[in-house]
Amino acid sequence: MAIITLFLSQSSANMSTKDCVKSYMRLNDDRLRYLREFLYCVKGVKILGLEQMFIHKITEVRKTQLSWLSRWIRLTFCFFTSMNQMIPGITAASAFAGYWFMGNTLSSEVIFPALTLFNLLYQPAFKLSISVTRQFSVSPCLSRVIGLLRAEEDGRQHDDIHEPMSPDVAIAFKNAAIYSYDADITGNDLPPSLSSSPREGYVLGPLDVNIPKNRLTAVVGPIGAGKSSFLAAILHQMSTSHPNSVQRRPGATIALATQNPWIMSGTVRENIIFLCSYDEKRYKETLHMCCLERDVTSWPGGDNAIIGEKGTNLSGGQRARISLARAVYSQADIVLLDDPLAAVDAHVGKSLFYDCVRQLSQTVVLVTHQLAFLPYVDNIVALDGGRMVEQGSPEELLTYEKGFVKSMMPSARVEKNKSISKNVHKEHEQQDSQAAVLIAEEERAVGSVGSAIYAFYCHHAGGASFMSIMICTFVLSIVIKALTNYWFVWWINDSFRLKQMAYMGGYIGFIALQAIFFGVYLSYTYAINSVLN
């Protein structure tokens, strides 16, 4: 009965735990969203002087989050543990009281074997109670995972369903209206004409575009026209108006070089060959095409030099060229390049275009703002405001005086430098020389921990008073636990000449004090952990 009573007393606290975890996770999402916005736009934030605004928002959310964390720890978890500490004592007190009221005499032969059995009961009861508590803590997290797994595909394409495609077409957009996954739009709620009545949430559309097979296609347009979303739609990472509106050739492999290059922690060679097998000839050709030979020779260890997480020890141009080299080395059927020329110098960009991008025999889709290269591509797709305004060969679009592409071209006549591939490495100056030193060997302190470290920990844990209270409550809980065991000896020997009910009340009082002090100790301990984390 005592165990059942303890479990019932925790039911309301379990619900409180669930509410605390939900609120904590929601606030944590808000805090991470502000941090992510700040880090992604740190240059703009510094230029506009918006640091204090972001600091205020992040601090306010963090304060509210810590208040929920404190409530979760102090009012629920510590309460559970304190109540669990009382299980052996309350069970023993109830059993002994019932035994005494039945007219039996409490003796050492009865009490100590019974205490041993009740203490054996503590671990199973404690683990059962903690398991129930953990279920309520995990429930909000599990609900999120279930919601993600049960989410609809929302127009995502499937490679096993294909309509007939022309043999000369690698990628086909067929009246495709493309929108982000968080837009609340379904295929049954599409407007009859997106061009006349666009709906909120749409990024591109409608599009009727054919990307020719084994040709170089340039996607151009002003900033915000939807060029990166165009590539995302090819990758089936965007929702579409109806299934199969964006098709790729069945079985075609894809390589992608993004605007923000993805670099993993590892050697330069591992980042370039990635999941492919190493082929020395193809590898060296890739280094030459991507203008990485000079960089490799300048790095300690050459292509076995270690790159830091996300390429933090590389320049922007080096990250872009390594990402491009990975796409080139993969020999994928379709290569998607999201403006890889923007992060490099002008002469290096020319070399990358003429010696690398133009030399690829696969289907290449190049998003670029370098309009001087448009005369040398095979196909042009022009986007503006999320819609395709022009498509065709350079000869068609660049000769149309009133066309969109023609209006974007610079007035000066651009000539192709046919000998650039021979001279680019001679002209390549000291670019990115600062990134020659990659990762220095880490150092670590040896010897005993100094007193300054302990003082630093105590200071950030709440100061001397906070630590003193925590230590005192821990010592008192241990002392009271020892007194609880001695109390039975005094009870049996009647050391204080008290009535049996007085001894029984004293024992229950010690059990309650033990739970209180232990709960206060846990509260302070977990409060320290929450502050330090």
GUTORTI-871970 format. One record per residue (C-alpha): x, y, z; residue in three letters. Coordinates in steps of 0.1 Angstrom, whole numbers, padded with zeros to 4 digits, always signed. Each point is the difference from the previous one (the first is absolute). Layout:
GUTORTI-871970
XYZala
...
***
This chain:
GUTORTI-871970
+0000+0000+0000met
+0029+0024+0008ala
+0015-0006-0035ile
-0034+0005-0017ile
-0004+0033+0020thr
+0034+0012-0011leu
-0008-0008-0037phe
-0033+0018+0002leu
+0016+0031+0015ser
+0023+0003-0030gln
-0028+0000-0026ser
-0005+0038+0001ser
+0037+0006+0000ala
+0003-0023-0031asn
-0024+0023-0019met
+0020+0030+0011ser
+0031-0016-0013thr
-0016-0004-0034lys
-0011+0036-0001asp
+0035+0012+0010cys
+0017-0021-0026val
-0023+0013-0027lys
+0005+0036+0010ser
+0038-0005+0003tyr
+0002-0015-0035met
-0021+0027-0016arg
+0021+0027+0016leu
+0032-0018-0010asn
-0013+0001-0037asp
-0005+0037+0003asp
+0034+0006+0014arg
+0017-0021-0026leu
-0020+0018-0027arg
+0013+0034+0012tyr
+0036-0014+0002leu
-0002-0015-0035arg
-0014+0033-0015glu
+0028+0019+0018phe
+0028-0023-0012leu
-0013-0003-0036tyr
-0002+0038-0003cys
+0028+0010+0023val
+0015+0024-0026lys
-0032+0019-0004gly
-0006+0000+0037val
+0035+0016+0006lys
-0005+0025-0028ile
-0034+0011+0012leu
+0009-0001+0037gly
-0027-0024+0010leu
+0020-0019+0025glu
-0019+0013+0030gln
-0034-0009-0015met
+0011-0036-0005phe
+0017-0002+0034ile
-0033+0013+0016his
-0021-0026-0018lys
+0023-0029+0007ile
+0004+0010+0037thr
-0037+0004+0006glu
-0008-0034-0015val
+0028-0016+0019arg
-0012+0015+0033lys
-0035-0014-0006thr
+0015-0034-0010gln
+0021-0002+0032leu
-0031+0008+0021ser
-0018-0030-0016trp
+0032-0021+0005leu
+0002+0009+0036ser
-0036-0009+0005arg
+0005-0033-0018trp
+0030-0009+0022ile
-0010+0014+0034arg
-0037-0008+0001leu
-0002-0032-0019thr
+0032-0020-0004phe
+0013+0009+0036cys
-0035-0007+0013phe
+0000-0034-0016phe
+0034-0010+0014thr
-0009+0013+0035ser
-0032-0020+0000met
+0019-0031-0012asn
+0024+0004+0029gln
-0030-0003+0023met
-0012-0033-0014ile
+0020-0024+0023pro
-0007+0022+0031gly
-0037+0005-0006ile
-0005-0036-0009thr
+0019-0011+0032ala
-0019+0025+0022ala
-0034-0012-0014ser
+0009-0037+0005ala
+0014+0006+0035phe
-0030+0021+0010ala
-0024-0027-0012gly
+0020-0027+0017tyr
+0000+0019+0033trp
-0037+0009-0001phe
-0008-0037-0004met
+0014-0005+0035gly
+0035-0013-0010asn
+0032+0011+0016thr
+0027+0017-0021leu
+0034-0016+0006ser
+0033-0001-0017ser
-0008-0035-0014glu
-0030+0015-0018val
+0012+0035-0009ile
+0034-0005-0016phe
-0009-0029-0023pro
-0030+0020-0011ala
+0021+0031-0007leu
+0023-0021-0021thr
-0029-0012-0021leu
-0015+0035-0003phe
+0034+0013-0012asn
+0001-0027-0026leu
-0033+0013-0012leu
+0014+0036-0005tyr
+0019-0006-0032gln
-0028-0016-0020pro
-0025+0026+0012ala
+0024+0028-0007phe
+0007-0012-0036lys
-0037-0005-0007leu
-0008+0035+0012ser
+0029+0015-0020ile
-0011-0019-0031ser
-0035+0014+0003val
+0014+0035+0005thr
+0022-0003-0030arg
-0029-0009-0022gln
-0016+0033+0007phe
+0033+0018-0007ser
+0005-0018-0032val
-0036+0003-0012ser
+0004+0036-0015pro
+0031-0011-0019cys
-0017-0032-0012leu
-0030+0021-0012ser
+0024+0021-0021arg
+0016-0031-0016val
-0034-0016-0007ile
-0012+0032-0015gly
+0030+0001-0023leu
-0003-0036-0010leu
-0038+0003-0007arg
+0004+0032-0020ala
-0013-0002-0035glu
+0025-0001-0029glu
-0017+0032-0013asp
+0008-0004-0036gly
+0034-0015+0003arg
+0010-0018-0032gln
+0007-0038-0003his
+0026-0013-0024asp
-0020-0032-0006asp
-0028+0019-0018ile
+0009+0016-0033his
-0018+0013-0030glu
+0016-0004-0035pro
+0028+0025-0005met
+0018+0010-0032ser
+0034-0017-0003pro
+0016+0034-0003asp
-0014+0013+0033val
+0016-0006+0033ala
-0024+0020+0023ile
-0035+0011-0008ala
-0023+0025+0017phe
-0036-0006-0011lys
-0022+0029+0011asn
+0016-0003+0034ala
-0010+0024+0028ala
+0026-0003+0027ile
-0004+0011+0036tyr
+0017-0005+0034ser
-0011-0029+0022tyr
-0013+0023+0027asp
-0025+0016-0023ala
-0036-0011+0008asp
-0009-0008-0036ile
-0011-0034-0014thr
-0005-0013-0035gly
-0038+0004+0003asn
+0003+0037+0008asp
+0021+0012-0029leu
-0010+0032-0018pro
-0009-0005-0037pro
+0027+0025-0011ser
+0029+0008+0023leu
+0012+0027-0024ser
-0032+0020+0006ser
-0007-0008+0037ser
+0031-0011+0018pro
-0005-0016+0034arg
+0020+0006+0031glu
+0026-0027+0005gly
+0008-0006-0037tyr
+0036+0005-0009val
+0000-0009-0037leu
-0027-0007-0025gly
-0014-0010-0023pro
+0031-0013-0018leu
+0003-0018-0033asp
+0037-0006-0004val
+0021-0027-0017asn
+0036-0004+0010ile
+0019-0016-0030pro
+0020-0031+0007lys
+0038+0003+0001asn
-0001+0037-0005arg
+0009+0030+0020leu
-0030+0020+0012thr
+0004+0034+0017ala
-0027+0012+0024val
+0000+0038+0004val
-0021+0027+0016gly
+0002+0027+0026pro
+0004-0007+0037ile
-0031-0017+0014gly
-0012-0012-0033ala
-0001-0036+0011gly
+0031-0015-0015lys
+0011-0020+0031ser
-0036-0012+0004ser
+0001-0011-0036phe
+0029-0023+0009leu
-0018-0012+0031ala
-0030-0009-0021ala
+0022-0022-0022ile
+0013-0017+0031leu
-0037-0006+0011his
+0006+0021+0031gln
-0030+0023-0007met
-0037-0007-0001ser
-0017+0001-0034thr
-0035+0006-0013ser
-0005-0037-0011his
+0021-0032+0001pro
+0024-0004-0028asn
+0000+0036-0011ser
+0038+0001+0004val
+0017-0030-0016gln
+0036-0013-0002arg
+0012-0026-0024arg
-0005-0034+0018pro
+0031-0013+0018gly
+0019+0032-0005ala
+0025+0008+0027thr
+0003+0036+0013ile
+0029+0021+0014ala
-0006+0034+0016leu
+0023+0029+0008ala
-0019+0025+0022thr
+0005+0037+0006gln
+0011-0008+0036asn
+0024-0029-0007pro
-0004-0030+0023trp
+0034-0010+0013ile
+0004-0030+0024met
+0028-0004+0026ser
+0027-0021-0017gly
+0028+0002-0025thr
-0002+0020-0032val
+0000-0033-0020arg
-0029-0014+0020glu
-0021+0031-0006asn
+0006-0003-0038ile
-0004-0037-0006ile
-0027-0003+0027phe
-0017-0034-0005leu
+0017-0008-0033cys
+0030-0022-0004ser
+0034+0016-0005tyr
+0012+0003-0036asp
+0033+0019-0001glu
-0003+0011-0036lys
-0035+0013+0004arg
+0009+0016+0033tyr
+0029+0019-0015lys
-0021+0012-0029glu
-0026+0012+0024thr
+0026+0020+0020leu
+0012+0016-0032his
-0035+0008-0013met
-0010+0016+0034cys
+0032+0020+0004cys
+0010-0018+0032leu
+0035-0012-0009glu
+0017+0032+0014arg
-0021-0002+0032asp
+0008-0037+0005val
+0038+0006-0003thr
-0002+0029+0025ser
-0018-0020+0027trp
+0020-0020+0026pro
-0005-0036-0010gly
-0014+0009-0035gly
-0033-0016-0006asp
+0002-0019+0032asn
-0002+0032+0020ala
-0028+0000+0025ile
-0029+0024-0006ile
-0019+0012+0030gly
-0038-0004+0006glu
-0019+0019-0028lys
+0033+0011-0015gly
+0006+0028+0026thr
+0037+0000-0007asn
-0005+0005-0037leu
-0008+0031-0020ser
-0033+0004-0018gly
+0016-0006-0033gly
+0017-0032+0011gln
-0033-0013+0015arg
-0018+0007-0033ala
+0027-0017-0021arg
+0001-0031+0022ile
-0038-0002-0002ser
+0002+0003-0038leu
+0028-0026-0001ala
-0022-0024+0019arg
-0028+0004-0026ala
+0024-0003-0029val
+0018-0031+0014tyr
-0033-0018+0006ser
-0007-0002-0038gln
-0037+0002+0007ala
-0025+0000-0029asp
-0014+0034+0011ile
+0022+0027+0016val
-0018+0029+0018leu
+0023+0030+0007leu
-0015+0028+0021asp
+0022+0030-0009asp
+0034-0015+0009pro
+0018+0028-0019leu
-0012+0027+0023ala
+0025-0008+0028ala
+0032+0001-0021val
+0020+0027-0017asp
-0008+0010-0036ala
+0029-0018-0017his
-0006-0031+0021val
-0037+0001-0009gly
+0008+0002-0037lys
+0023-0031+0003ser
-0026-0019+0019leu
-0026+0008-0026phe
+0020-0007-0031tyr
+0023-0028+0013asp
-0025-0017+0023cys
-0037+0007-0005val
+0000+0002-0038arg
+0022-0031-0002gln
-0025-0022+0018leu
-0018-0025-0023ser
-0030-0005+0024gln
-0031+0020+0004thr
+0010+0031+0018val
-0023+0026+0015val
+0019+0031+0010leu
-0016+0028+0021val
+0022+0031-0006thr
+0001+0038+0002his
+0030+0000-0024gln
-0019+0011-0031leu
+0032+0002-0020ala
+0000-0038-0003phe
-0035-0002-0015leu
+0012+0000-0036pro
+0019-0032+0006tyr
-0027-0022+0015val
-0024-0022-0019asp
-0033+0010+0016asn
-0013+0029+0021ile
-0029+0001+0024val
-0008+0035+0013ala
-0021+0004+0032leu
-0015+0031+0014asp
-0024+0003+0029gly
-0004-0038+0003gly
-0010-0004-0037arg
+0019-0010-0031met
+0001+0030-0023val
+0023-0014-0027glu
+0015-0033-0011gln
+0022-0009-0030gly
+0034-0001-0015ser
+0024+0030+0004pro
-0003+0007-0037glu
-0037+0005+0003glu
-0002+0019+0033leu
+0031+0023-0005leu
-0011+0012-0034thr
-0035+0010+0012tyr
+0005+0037+0008glu
-0031+0003+0022lys
+0005-0033+0018gly
+0005-0004+0037phe
+0034-0017-0003val
+0013+0026-0024lys
-0010+0028+0024ser
+0021-0016+0027met
+0031-0003-0021met
+0027+0027+0005pro
+0005+0025-0027ser
+0036-0008-0006ala
+0008-0029-0024arg
+0014-0030+0018val
+0026-0020-0017glu
+0011-0035+0009lys
+0036-0005+0010asn
+0009-0032-0017lys
+0034-0001+0016ser
-0012+0005+0036ile
+0005-0037+0009ser
+0037+0004-0008lys
+0005+0032+0020asn
-0023-0003+0030val
+0024-0018+0022his
+0028+0025-0008lys
-0024+0029+0009glu
-0012-0017+0031his
+0015+0022+0027glu
+0001-0005+0037gln
-0037-0006+0002gln
-0011-0019+0032asp
+0036-0003+0012ser
-0012+0007+0035gln
-0018-0034+0000ala
+0033-0019-0006ala
+0002-0009+0036val
-0030-0023+0006leu
-0004-0015+0034ile
+0026+0004+0027ala
+0007-0028+0024glu
-0022+0004+0031glu
+0016+0004+0034glu
-0013-0011+0034arg
+0009+0009+0035ala
+0016-0027+0022val
+0004-0003+0037gly
-0024+0006+0029ser
-0030+0023-0002val
+0008+0034+0015gly
-0020+0018+0026ser
-0009+0027-0025ala
-0021-0026-0019ile
-0019-0010+0031tyr
-0006+0037+0008ala
-0012+0006-0035phe
-0024-0029+0002tyr
-0014+0011+0034cys
-0004+0036-0012his
-0020-0010-0031his
-0020-0026+0020ala
-0015+0028+0021gly
+0027+0011+0023gly
+0012-0011+0035ala
-0034+0004+0017ser
-0017-0022-0027phe
+0027-0027+0003met
-0001+0001+0038ser
-0038-0006+0001ile
+0004-0029-0024met
+0027-0016+0020ile
-0019+0005+0033cys
-0032-0015-0013thr
+0020-0030-0013phe
+0017-0006+0033val
-0032+0004+0019leu
-0018-0025-0022ser
+0028-0025+0007ile
-0001+0007+0037val
-0038-0004+0002ile
+0002-0033-0020lys
+0025-0013+0026ala
-0022+0012+0029leu
-0030-0018-0016thr
+0018-0033+0003asn
+0011+0007+0035tyr
-0035+0010+0010trp
-0011-0036-0001phe
+0028-0010+0024val
-0012+0027+0024trp
-0036-0011-0005trp
+0007-0037+0008ile
+0021+0009+0031asn
-0025+0027+0010asp
+0029+0024+0005ser
-0022+0031+0003phe
-0028-0015+0021arg
-0026+0010-0026leu
-0033-0016-0011lys
-0001-0022-0030gln
-0020+0026-0020met
+0027+0026+0008ala
+0027-0023-0013tyr
-0021-0007-0031met
-0006+0038-0006gly
+0037+0007+0004gly
+0009-0026-0026tyr
-0025+0014-0025ile
+0014+0035+0008gly
+0035-0011-0008phe
-0012-0015-0033ile
-0017+0033-0009ala
+0031+0021+0009leu
+0022-0023-0020gln
-0022+0004-0031ala
-0002+0038+0005ile
+0038+0005+0003phe
+0007-0024-0028phe
-0024+0019-0023gly
+0015+0034+0009val
+0035-0014-0008tyr
-0012-0014-0033leu
-0017+0033-0008ser
+0033+0020+0005tyr
+0020-0026-0019thr
-0021+0000-0031tyr
-0003+0038+0002ala
+0038+0001-0002ile
+0000-0023-0030asn
-0027+0020-0018ser
+0020+0033+0005val
+0033-0016-0011leu
-0016-0016-0031asn
***
